[in-house]
Amino acid sequence: MSRRALRRLRGEQRGQEEPGLGELGLDPGSEGPLLLPPPAAARRGRRGPVRTGVSNRFELITAEELEDEPPSGEEPANARLGERDAAGENNEGAVTEETEGDGQRDGEEAEQPDQTPTLSNKPRKKKKKRKTKKTSAGETLEDNDLEDIDSLLEKIEDTDGLSQQTQSGIIADSRPLLYVEHRNLNPENELKRYFGARAVLGDQRPRQRQRQYVRSTWLTAPKNTWPRYSKTGIAMQLVDTRRGVQYFTFEHHREYQQVQFKFLDAVESMDPNNIVLLLQMNPYHVDSLLQLSDVCRMQEDQEMARDLVERALYSLECAFHPVFSLTSGTCRLDYRRPENRAFFLALFKHLMFLEKRGCPRTALEFCKLILSLDPENDPLCVLLLIDFLSLRAREYTFLTRMFQEWESHRNLSQLPNFAFSVPLAYFFLSQQEERSELELSQAREKAARLIQLALIMFPSVLMPLLDHCSVQPDARVASHSFFGLNAQISQPPALNQLTSLYVGRTHSLWKDPAVMAWLETNVHEVLRMVDARDPLVEESEHKRKMRYQSAPRNIYRHVILSEMKEATAALPLEVTSQPVMGFDPLPPLDSIVSYTRPERTNHPSNESTLSLFFRSLLPNFNLQGDIRHDGDEEAGAGQDLNQGVNRLMAAMRDMLANIQFQEPPRDDNPEGDGDWD
C-alpha cells in the first residue's frame, strides 16, 4: 500500500477508533513506511474510544497507570519505532523531536492491545541517535540554567559588595562605618574560606540531623554538650530613642539577683569549686561563666575557657529585645550599668579567642560590634585593637576609611597604633597590582607622609619595634639621639603604655622585608628633617610633653583584658594595687546601680587572728556574736567582752573534746619486721 493511501485511510478514520496493524492489512513484523503522527486533538479524541471494547472493567485504571510509568511503556515503543524507522529510512527525511515523541505515543496506543510484537535483529542505531539528541538538548538547557544562576550570583555579589570605587581612587562605602554583617560573625565561614568546608565540618553534618531543636542565634552556635536552656531571669528593655539611636539595657529579675548574690559570695571565698557548684544549679549564669573561663584559661584549658564564654554569649543573646539589632550600628548599651558590662566583656573575650584561633576577620566584626554599642565612650577602648585586626584581616580599606572619617572629631592620629597602622595599610594598598597606577602612586605618597609624621610624633616606637623584629639598625640610626634611649625615658608613663601595647601586639606585621625596606627609607628621611631643624619636630615634642599625662580608665581596662606583658608592666601602682575581678575589671567610678547587695551578717575583716583561726576549724563559731546597734555599743562593751571570752573558752573545750587520737595499727606478724628494711 502506498504512503498516500495510508494517509487517506488515516484521514478517514480521524476521531474514530485507532486501527491496529492487523486491520490495515500489515504484518506487525513486516517493513513498511513510518506513519506520521496525528494532531494532538485527534489523539485526545481517539483515547476514549480505544478502551470501549475491553472486557475487563478495570483495564482503564491499569492502562492509565501504565501511561504514567515511562520505563514500562516507552522502551518497547522506542524499540518498535527503531524497527519501523530502519525499514522506512529511504522513504522519509529527518523528523523533529516533537514528532518523534508523538510517534512514540501513537505506537504505544496502537500496539498496546496487540501483545505479540516481533523484534528484529538490526542494531538500534536510530534509537541511540535520538537519545543522544535529547541528552545534548537537556545538557544545553542545564548549561543555560547554570549560566543564569552564575549571572544572578554575580549580580547579588555586586549588589552586596561593601565598596564602590570613586574618582579619587579611594574606595568609599555606602554603608555605615560600623555596619556588622551576620555572615562574618560565624568563624566557620572564615575557616571554610581558608581550609574548605570538608576540613572544617568533618562529620558534623550527620550529627546535626539528630540534634534537638534549639534557638537560632548569630553570635554563637549552641552545642549538644551544653545544658538545656531555660529562662535565666535576664531581660532587655528599650530605655530611650533619640535621633534614630536606640538605647537599651539589660535587667535582672529577682531570681537572678539572688543567684548574683551567691556568686559574689563564691568569689569572696576564693574557691573556684564554689563557682562550679553554682553553675551546676544555674548553668547559664553569665558572671559565673566569665569568671570560671578566666580560671580555666589560667590552667591552660583554652577549649573549656572558650566554651564557657560562648555559653555566656548565648545566654545574653537569648534575652535580646525584639528591636535590638546587631548589624544596624544604632543600638547602644550603657557600660555604667553593671547589668550591661557582662555583654561587653563576653564579646571582648570571645574576639580574643577568635584572634588566637586564626579568625581575624570574624574578630574584626566582633570588634566593630563592641565599638558600635558605645562609640563615644568606648569603655573597653577597642580603638587600640581594631587597627591590628584590620591589618591581619587585610581590611585595609576599612582602616583607611575609619581614619578619614573619625580623625576630625576623635583625633586618631594622636594614638600610636593609628599613627603607625594607617600608613602601613596604605603601603599594603600600594602593593596591590589590580589597582590603577594613579591609585598606587597616591597610596605610596600617603603612606610615606603618614609614617614620617608618626616617627616624628612617636620616636620611642622605632627601637623596640626593631628589637621585637630581630632587626639591627644601621650605624646612623643607632647613634642618633632622636631615636635613642633618651626618647624612651623622656616620654610620659601614659604614652609608654600605649607604645608598649602597640609594639607587643603588632610587631609581627612589620617583619616583611618589603615593609622593613620601606620603613628604613622613611627613617632616614626623618633624620634628615631632624638635622635640618624642621619646626614640625619641635612642635611634636611640645605635644608629647603637654599630653599623655595620665591615661583614662578605659585604657587601663583594655590593658588588663589584653594581658600584654609589655603593657601590663607599665601600669601605675594605683591600678595594680587594687583587686581586679575578671567579671568586672575596674568598674566605672560613676556606675548606675539598680540594686544593691544586702549586708552580710558577719564581718570577718573586723575579727582578730585568733577568731579567724577558730572559724576555720569551727565554721559556726562567732566571737563577736550578732551585729550590735550603734546606740548599744558603749553600754554593752564590758558585757560583750565577757561573752566573747566565754565563747572562746567554750569553743576550745569543744575542740579538745572532739580530738581523737588514732592508735597505730597492730602488726599480727611480728616475724615480718625484716620486710621494712
Disulfide bonds with the S-S distance in Angstrom:
none
